[in-house]
């Protein structure tokens, strides 16, 4: 459904608000009205990072659990360009993980973050013990 809006943003495509876009907008509006609020992080708790990969889109959701309830801290999704759409699933997973490190570094640097994806990769990283390694990796990929 996100394509209904993203097609309106493409270069050299005329802007046309049709019924498909209106239906998506109404659905999105209703979802946001009923959605739970985002919460401020508790910097003493560990994080869970959910990674979602669809053919043309990646998504990341950062949550914390307290008393058995997951609370939304941050979420982000973006469309992939034509080149990245050709990546294999594992390459897309690595790409979204690298994006997550860059975006959420200030949240996850001091606490353990468990990464959860659709594939059965058991990934647990970013503990307070190896934060120096995280900074080295980040600096390497960021070209610092």
Buried (B, 14 or more C-beta within 10 A) or exposed (E): EBEBEEEBEEEEEEEEEEEEBEEBEEEBEEEEEEEEEEBEBBEEBBBBBBBBBEEBBBBBBBBBBEEEEBBBBBEBEBBBEEEBEEBEEEEBBEBBBBBBBEBBBEBBBEBBBBBBBEEEEEBEBBBEEEBEEBEEBBEEEEEE
